Amino acid sequence: MKKVILLIDNQKVVAIIPARGGSKGVPRKNINDFCGKPLIAWTIEEALKCKYLDRLLVSTEDQEIATVAKEFGAEVPFLRPEQLARDDTPGVEPILHALDWLSEKEQYHPDYICTLQCTSPFRKDYQISEALEILVAEGHDSIIGVCASEVNPYWMKKIENGKLKNFMPTAINYTRRQDLPKVYRLNGAIYMARTAVLLKKRNWYTDHTVPYVMDKLSSMDIDDLVDFKVAEFLMKECLANEE
């Protein structure tokens, strides 16, 4: 472990939290009050605890979000262009923009890039550290947070001409949950890559991308109002148990 820490300590690692102002599921979601502080603050505070991060930035087009992010300790050295804050903007584009800005304006060239979505308030600092340790020590291109899928695609159906059909083409008829293949879903909590790879591929995924498997709670992603209310209830339970 000491060798891994030394490896990372010799690298520049930047974390970027993308947070646009135009969220649709829950208006102003990223700075809405969530158990006593803005939702984005939960991710900022955990990231600041991570011993490996060289810098922590928030990428936003929204001045109010920028102000809140700075209050909780994140850097906001620029406002993202409006065209990179639309509903159809690919998630990787604001990250590439931030890397280009840091290179051009500050001559800052991180070795590793980490993206932390602020809609994952249960993700902990030790998970950020563990994922980075795996990425650096094992020499992968990237590592992405996943969790066991709540719905197995081998039991999913599609509708064709009004009839139910198997979603997955397979000759095997699984009748017991225990027999189903283990499948995972992206949880949105952690994306990390070697910066050179991300800039070249413009994608988090390569043939050398590995998973960082996380538990169900830390994988919770807030997308709509129901998610928000459920997450608030669970966070209050967690905070009460810590007292």
Buried (B, 14 or more C-beta within 10 A) or exposed (E): EEEBBEEBEEBBBBBBBBBBBBBEEBEBBBBBEBBEBBBBBBBBBBBBEBEBBBBBBBBBBBEEBBEBBEEBEBBBBBBBEEEBBEEEBEEBBBBBBBBEBBBEEEEBEBBBBBBBBBBBBBBBBEBBBBBBBBBBBEEBBBBBBBBBBEEBBBEEEEEEEEEEEEEBEEEEEBEEEEEBEEEBBBBBBBBBBBBEBBBEBEBBEBEEBBBBEBEEBBBBBBBEEEBBEEBBEBBEEEEEEEE
